[in-house]
Amino acid sequence: MMLIDAYDAVLCDLDGVVYEGPHAIPGASQAVEQIVQSGRRTLYITNNASRTTEAVAQHLSDLAIPTKADDVVSSAQAAARVLATEHPAGSPILVVGGAGLEDALSDEGLVPVRSVDDSPAAVVQGFDPEVGWKQLAEATFAVRAGVPWIATNIDLTIPVERGIAPGNGTLVSVVEQATGVTPRVAGKPEPAIFETAVRRADAKNAIMVGDRLDTDIAGANRAGIDSLLVLTGITGLRELAEARGIDRPTHIADSISGLFDSMPAVRSDDDGFHCGAAHAVVVDGKLIREGAGAELARAVSSAVWAAVDAGTEVDLDGL
């Protein structure tokens, strides 16, 4: 039985799962094609608010993943929906971000503005590579004056073609430090964006595929849906082993193609935890492991989590 057989829809992160910068992650387009052929709806949930859903859909289509704008659920849309429930149509909203935020606000009947002099009813902040001091200063002026502030997401980093770069959370922290105010958050890991995707897919049992523990996995857990952590993005073996509580995924795979694996179960005995050819055990607080890939990740995480949950401090140096 393949993992995907247990689910009727796939919710999928983008950066680090489907693509990295302008390039598709190897095997991702083929995996998505398999999902579509299986008759399951695939929706893409992204915390990156810099682009419109049309632009995201076109990017995916250019990578041989045919996509419509309605297949994309963005944190910009989630933030705009929240603001539309709190402010009447025509309300000016100060934008710190790009076209994706402006379009989402306009779609909800709100008016994007760029200056505190426009008397904004709220401030919304989302990632855009062009955000600089001027936009951050406008947000700071407004927030210090008492204007409500919402962030699309607070991801500290974002994977790009050249490596790991500062994300929206890093820019949000600038305004937070300058004002002493913490924003509300609309995107992952808040449940609303997942619930929107589940409703749009008309799913009874969806699975979230992501590469970040603190957004994709924690958000799925908070929304009450299963998750698949893939190792093609931001999370490595050490971060996985250190995961606690709602940051722990339901399943682990090397890539999104893992949806079509049988997911060998992790077995435990007196010798530790086994998954396929991989093995891990904690002895006197020291992790001993052998194997590779997702099988090792499953064995290691099971061994470390069991030890930590039992009150043992585990030395992860060298992991």
C-alpha positions in Angstrom: 0.0 0.0 0.0 1.4 3.4 -1.0 1.2 6.3 1.5 -1.0 8.3 -0.8 -3.7 5.6 -0.8 -4.7 6.8 2.7 -5.6 10.3 1.5 -8.0 12.0 -0.9 -6.1 15.3 -1.4 -2.5 16.6 -1.2 -1.7 20.1 0.2 1.8 21.0 -0.9 4.3 23.6 0.1 6.4 25.1 -2.8 9.9 26.3 -1.8 11.9 23.3 -0.9 9.3 20.8 -1.9 8.4 21.4 -5.6 11.0 23.9 -6.6 14.1 25.7 -5.4 14.3 29.2 -6.9 13.6 28.9 -10.6 14.3 25.2 -10.9 12.1 22.2 -10.1 13.3 19.8 -7.5 14.3 16.5 -9.2 11.3 14.2 -9.5 8.8 16.8 -8.3 6.9 17.3 -11.6 6.7 13.6 -12.1 5.3 13.1 -8.6 2.7 15.8 -9.0 1.7 14.2 -12.4 1.2 10.9 -10.5 -1.0 12.6 -7.9 -3.2 14.2 -10.6 -3.5 10.9 -12.4 -4.6 9.2 -9.2 -7.6 11.6 -9.2 -6.6 13.5 -6.1 -6.7 17.3 -6.0 -3.4 19.0 -5.3 -3.3 22.5 -3.8 -0.2 24.5 -3.2 0.0 26.4 0.1 2.7 29.1 0.2 3.8 31.6 2.8 5.6 33.6 0.1 3.3 36.6 -0.4 5.5 38.4 -3.0 3.8 36.9 -6.1 0.2 36.7 -7.3 -1.4 33.3 -7.4 -1.5 33.7 -11.2 2.3 34.2 -11.2 2.8 31.2 -9.0 0.6 29.0 -11.2 2.6 30.2 -14.3 5.9 29.3 -12.6 4.6 25.8 -11.8 3.3 25.4 -15.3 6.7 26.4 -16.7 8.2 23.6 -14.7 5.9 21.1 -16.4 3.4 21.1 -13.5 0.1 22.4 -15.1 -1.5 24.7 -12.5 -4.4 27.1 -12.3 -4.4 30.2 -10.0 -7.2 28.5 -8.0 -4.8 25.7 -7.1 -2.7 28.1 -5.2 -3.5 29.2 -1.6 -1.3 32.0 -0.4 -0.6 33.7 2.9 -1.4 37.0 1.2 -4.9 35.7 0.5 -5.2 34.5 4.1 -4.2 37.9 5.5 -6.5 39.8 3.1 -9.4 37.6 4.1 -8.8 38.3 7.8 -8.6 42.1 7.1 -11.8 42.0 5.0 -13.7 40.5 7.9 -12.5 43.4 10.1 -12.7 46.4 7.9 -15.3 47.6 5.4 -14.8 47.6 1.7 -12.7 50.5 0.5 -10.6 50.7 3.6 -6.9 51.7 3.0 -4.4 49.0 4.0 -0.7 49.9 4.3 1.3 47.3 2.3 4.8 46.2 3.2 5.4 43.7 0.4 4.8 43.1 -3.3 2.2 42.6 -6.0 0.9 39.4 -4.4 -0.3 41.3 -1.3 -1.8 44.2 -3.4 -3.8 41.9 -5.6 -5.1 39.9 -2.6 -6.3 43.0 -0.9 -7.9 44.3 -4.1 -9.7 41.0 -4.5 -11.2 41.5 -1.1 -12.4 45.0 -1.9 -9.6 46.7 0.2 -7.3 49.5 -1.1 -3.6 49.0 -0.9 -1.6 52.1 0.0 2.1 52.7 0.6 2.3 55.6 3.1 1.1 56.2 6.6 0.0 59.6 5.3 -2.9 57.7 3.6 -4.5 57.0 7.1 -4.4 53.2 6.8 -6.9 51.1 8.8 -4.2 48.3 9.2 -0.7 47.3 8.2 -0.1 44.0 6.3 3.5 42.7 5.9 4.6 40.0 3.5 7.8 38.9 1.9 9.1 40.6 -1.2 12.8 40.8 -2.2 12.4 44.6 -2.9 11.3 45.4 0.7 13.8 47.9 2.2 14.2 50.6 4.8 11.5 52.9 3.4 8.7 50.3 3.6 9.8 49.1 7.0 9.9 52.7 8.2 6.4 53.4 7.0 5.2 50.3 8.8 7.0 51.4 11.9 5.4 54.8 11.8 1.9 53.3 11.5 2.4 50.6 14.1 3.8 53.0 16.6 0.7 55.2 16.0 -1.5 52.3 17.1 -2.5 50.9 13.6 -3.3 47.1 13.8 -0.5 45.0 12.2 -0.8 41.6 10.5 2.0 39.5 9.0 1.5 37.0 6.3 4.1 34.7 7.9 7.1 34.8 10.1 9.4 32.4 8.4 12.9 33.6 9.3 14.5 32.1 6.2 13.6 31.2 2.7 15.4 28.7 0.4 16.5 30.2 -2.9 18.7 29.0 -5.8 21.9 30.3 -4.1 21.2 29.0 -0.6 19.2 30.0 2.4 18.2 33.7 2.5 16.4 36.0 5.1 12.7 35.4 5.0 9.6 37.5 6.0 10.1 36.8 9.6 13.5 38.5 9.6 12.0 41.6 8.1 9.0 41.5 10.5 11.4 41.4 13.4 12.9 44.7 12.3 9.5 46.4 12.7 8.9 44.4 15.9 12.2 45.6 17.4 11.4 49.2 16.4 7.9 49.2 17.8 7.8 46.7 20.6 4.6 45.3 19.0 4.2 41.7 17.9 2.0 41.2 14.8 -0.8 38.7 14.3 0.1 36.0 11.7 -2.3 34.8 8.9 -0.3 32.1 7.1 1.4 28.9 8.2 1.4 27.7 10.9 -2.0 29.3 11.6 -4.8 26.8 10.9 -6.9 29.1 8.7 -4.8 28.7 5.6 -4.9 24.9 5.9 -8.6 25.0 6.5 -9.1 27.2 3.4 -7.2 24.7 1.3 -9.1 21.7 2.7 -12.4 23.4 1.9 -11.3 24.3 -1.6 -10.2 20.7 -2.3 -13.4 19.4 -0.8 -11.2 16.9 1.1 -12.2 14.5 3.9 -8.6 13.3 4.6 -5.9 15.5 3.2 -2.1 15.3 3.8 0.2 18.3 4.0 3.6 17.9 2.3 6.3 20.3 3.5 9.9 20.9 4.3 9.6 23.2 7.4 8.8 21.9 10.8 7.7 25.2 12.4 5.3 26.1 9.6 4.2 23.2 7.3 4.3 20.5 10.0 3.2 22.5 13.0 0.4 24.1 11.0 -0.8 20.7 9.7 -0.9 19.4 13.3 -2.8 22.5 14.5 -5.3 22.0 11.7 -5.7 18.4 12.5 -4.3 16.9 9.3 -1.5 14.4 8.7 1.8 15.6 7.3 4.8 14.4 5.3 8.1 16.0 5.9 10.4 15.9 2.9 14.2 16.3 3.1 14.7 18.4 0.0 14.4 21.8 1.7 15.2 23.5 4.9 15.0 20.7 7.5 17.9 18.3 8.0 18.4 15.3 10.2 19.5 17.3 13.3 16.5 19.7 13.1 14.2 16.7 12.8 15.7 15.0 15.8 15.3 18.2 17.8 11.6 18.5 16.9 9.2 18.7 19.8 5.4 18.5 20.1 3.4 19.9 17.2 6.6 20.2 15.1 6.8 16.4 14.7 5.6 15.1 11.3 3.4 12.1 10.8 5.6 10.7 8.0 9.1 11.4 6.6 10.4 10.9 3.0 13.3 11.9 0.9 11.1 13.9 -1.5 7.5 14.4 -2.5 7.9 11.1 -4.5 7.6 9.4 -1.1 3.9 9.7 -1.4 4.2 6.7 -3.7 6.3 4.6 -1.3 5.0 2.0 1.0 6.6 3.8 4.0 8.2 0.9 5.9 7.2 1.0 9.6 9.7 1.8 12.3 10.2 -1.2 14.5 11.5 -1.1 18.1 13.2 -3.8 20.1 15.8 -4.1 22.8 18.4 -3.0 20.2 16.7 0.3 19.4 14.7 1.4 16.4 14.8 -0.1 12.9 13.4 1.2 9.6 14.4 -0.8 6.5 18.2 -1.0 6.5 18.6 1.8 9.0 19.0 1.5 12.7 19.3 4.0 15.6 19.6 3.7 19.4 20.3 6.1 22.3 22.8 4.6 24.8 23.6 6.7 27.9 22.5 9.8 26.1 24.6 9.1 23.0 23.0 8.5 19.6 24.3 5.5 17.6 23.1 5.3 14.1 23.6 3.6 10.7 21.8 3.9 7.4 20.9 6.7 5.1 18.1 8.8 3.7 14.5 8.8 4.9 14.9 5.4 6.5 17.6 6.8 8.7 15.6 9.9 9.4 12.7 7.8 10.6 14.9 5.6 12.8 16.8 8.5 14.3 13.8 10.6 15.0 12.0 7.7 16.6 15.0 6.9 18.8 15.7 10.5 19.9 12.0 11.4 20.5 11.5 8.3 22.6 14.5 9.1 24.7 13.7 12.8 25.1 10.1 12.1 25.9 11.3 9.7 28.6 13.5 12.5 30.2 16.9 11.6 28.7 19.1 14.4 27.3 20.5 13.3 24.0 23.9 14.5 22.6 23.2 15.4 18.9 26.7 16.7 18.2 27.9 15.5 14.8 24.4 14.7 13.6 
